[in-house]
Amino acid sequence: MKTILLATDFSPASNNAAEYAFELAKYFDSELILLNAYPLPPPNYDTGIALDSVTDIHKASEDSLATLRNKLMENNINGVRIECLSVMGSTMDVIEEICKNKEVDLAVMGIVSNAGKIKEHLIGSTSLKAARHLSIPMFIIPDCTKYKRIRKISFACGLKSAEQASVIFTAKYFAKVFDAELEIINIEKPFEERSEEKAMAIEFVEEKLENVRHKTFILADEDATLGLEEHYEQYPADVIVLNPKKHNIIQTLLGTSVTRNLVFHSKLPLLIIH
């Protein structure tokens, strides 16, 4: 992890995520990039877009980034390198461009937890979109979450074949770099008959995790969200891993109530892997 990107809009949720990203940068001895993408101001139909308006917005962005950087630097005894980037453009386009040009290894964004139905649709939409479209791993940090040493990682997945279980390698990588226990959770319908294909996938996972501290749980619940919530109450984790592909229990990152409940109501950091 040479480079970590923190995309911020300077909201309290983003500022909280910045502190989490800073701690990750300390852990990995990584460079931290603080990025603010701001839109082109709407044109005035009489005068067009005023240059001084663009300049003012850019300066405000740079000043806010500097303030955030200075706050993080107060605890920078490890000498984390922090770069600030203020870029005009669509947020997702800018994030993708910076990730490519700066060879970013890990992205971090904040989200408002327990936001309510309307805010769920409006707030955090950029974090969800980034998690679905970015090809690199990404942490989504709830605004109520503070960084702590990651000792247990939980990966909720619905394995249907050994080929689909290949994402386990990424989860295994993070378990190793954090020296954490890896928990694999598979949710089935009650009384669901386990196919030979699925049994082979489970065997595949166990084989690939042989040299990693791990546990495997098979949960039976009609309501996947409720099943996961009850599990985490009994067996707390430090990070929940999600994979936004169709072979996950969460069919698409934006399309199911399971994902929205986890993203918007979980008090745990979410690590999106691909």
N, C-alpha and C positions, 0 to 999 in steps of 0.2 A: 504494500500500500504506500506508494510514493506520493500520491496526490489525492487529497480529499476536497470535494467541492461542497460548499454550503451556499445554497440559493436562498436569499432573504428578501422579504418585503418590509423588514423592520417592525413587524408586528410582534407582540409579546410571544406568540408561538414560535416565530422565526428566531427571535433572540434566545429563547430557551434552547432551540435546536442548535444554535451557534455554539452555545456552551458545551453541548453534547459532542458536536463535531470537533471542537477544540480538544476535548478529552480523548477522543479517538485519535486525533493527530498526535497527541502526546504519547499515547500508547504505541502507535505504529512508527513514531518518529517521522511523520509525514509532513509535507507542505500543506497548508490549509489555504484554499482560495475562498474569499468572501465575494459572492457575486450578487449584484442587484441589476435586474433587467427592468428598464422603464419604457413605457410606450411613447410613441410619437404623439405629441399633444394634438388635439383636434384642431383643424384649421378654422380660421376666421374667414368667413365667406367674402369679407371686404378686403382684408389685407393678406390672407393666406396664413401660413405658419410663420410666426415671428421668430427670428434667429435668437433674440434675447430670451424668449420663452424657453427654447430648447436648452440654451446655455444655463438658464436658472435651474431647470429640472436636473440637468447633468451635475451641476455644482451641489445641489441639495442631496443628490444620490451619493456623490463622492464624500460629502461632509458626514452623512449618516454612516457610511461604511467606515470612515476614519474613526468616528465615535465608537462604533462596535469593535473595531480592531483595538483601539486603546483600552477598552474595557477588558477584552480578553488578554491583552498584554500585561495587565496588572498581575496576573497569576502565571506569567509565562517564564517560570524558572527553568523549564526544560529547553527553552530556546526554539520553540516552534516557529517555523517560517510562515508568515501570513501575508498573502497578496490580496489586494482589493481591486475588483473589476466592476466598473459601472458602464453598462452597455445599453444602448437604445435598441428596442426591438421587441418582438413577441417573446414572452417569457420562455416558452418551450423551445422556440427556435434558437434563442440565445444560449439556453442551457445545453442543448445538443451540440451547438457549435463550440462552446467552451470545453465541453467534455472531450470532443474530438481534438481540438487544437492543443489543449493542455495535457492530453493523455491522462485524463482523470480516471482513477481506479475505483472511487467510491463517492457517491453523492449522498447528501443529507438535506432533508427538508423538514419543516415543522408542520403540525396540524393541530387544530382545535378539537379537543376531545369533548364528548357530551355536548355537542354543538346545537342540537335541536334540528328538526327536519329541514327548515328553510336554510339554516346556516350550513347544514351538511351538503346541500346542493351547491352553495356558493363558496364557502370557505373550504380550503383543502382540495378543491378541484384540480388545482395545478399540481399538487403533490401526487394525487391519484393518477393524473395524466402522465406525469414524469415517470412514475413507477411502472406504468404499463408500457411506455415507449422507450425508455432508456435501456440500453443493452448492458449497462454496468450495474453492479449491486447498488442498492439504495436503502438507506435508513429513513423511515418516517417516524418522527419523534412527537408523541403527544405533548401538549403544553404542560401537563401535570407531571411529566417524567423528568427526573434528574439522572445524570450519569452515575452508574455504579459499575464496579468490576463485573464483567460478563462471565458468569460461571456455569450457566445452564441455557442452552439454546433449544427451543422447541420448534420442530418442523411438522406442520400439519399438512398431510398430503394424502391423496387417494391413488394408490398405486394399482395400475391395472396390467402392467407388463414390465418386464425387465428393462426394455428399451425406454419406457416412460420414466423409469426410476433413475435415469441417468442424472437428473438434477441433484441426486443425493451426493454427488461428488462435490458440488459447490457448498452444500450444507456441511459436508465433512471438512472442507477447507477452512471454513469459518470456525468450526469447533476446534480445529487444531491451532489456528492462529491465536484464538482467545484462550487456549488450554481449557476448554469448557466441555461439560458433558452434553451430548447430543441426544435429544429425545425425538423419536419418530412417532407421530400419531396418525393413525388411519381410522377414519370413521366409516362404519358400515350401517346399513339399515338393520334394525332388529330382525333376527331370524334369516338374514341374507345368507344364501348358500355361497360359500367361497369357491370360486372357480379354480381350476388347475393353473390357469394363467396368473391369477392373483397370488396363489400360493408360491409360484415360481418367482414372482416379483419380490415377495417378502423374503424368500430365501436369498435372492440376489442382494437385497439390501443388507441382510445380516452378514453375508460374505464380504461385502465391500466395507463394512464398518467393523470388521473383526479387530482391527488395531486401534479403535477409537472408543473411548468411554461412552456408552450409549445404552438407552433403553427403548424398547418398542412397545407401544400401546395400541391395542385394537379396541376402539370404542364403538358401541352399538347404540345409536340414538336416531330417532326420526328427525330431530331438529339439530343440525350440525352445530349451529351457533351455541345453543344451550349446552350441548355435549362438551364443546370446547370450554365454555365458561365454567362449567362445573369441574372439568378436569383441572383448569388452571387455579381454581380455588383450592383444590386439594393438593396439587403439585405445582407450585409457583415456578415460573421461569423468568429469566432476565430479558430474553428476546424471543419474539415469535417470528419464524421464517415463513414467508409466503412465496409461491411461485405462480405468476399470472399466466398460466397456460391451461389448456382445457383438461389436462389430465390431473389437475389439482382438484381437491374437494371444492375449491372455490372456482367455479367454471370460468368466469372472466373477472378481471379486477373491478370492473364497474357494474357488472350485470347482475349481481346477486345480493340479497339482503345479508348473507353470511359475511361477505367481504366488507360491506359498508358498516356492519355492526362491529367487526373487528377493528377496522381502520378508525372509525369515529368514536368508538366507545372503549376501546382497549386502553388500559393505563400502562401497557408495556410497549417498548419500542418494537417496530416492525421492520424486518429486514427482507426486502424484496430481492429475489435472486432469479436468474434466467438460465 
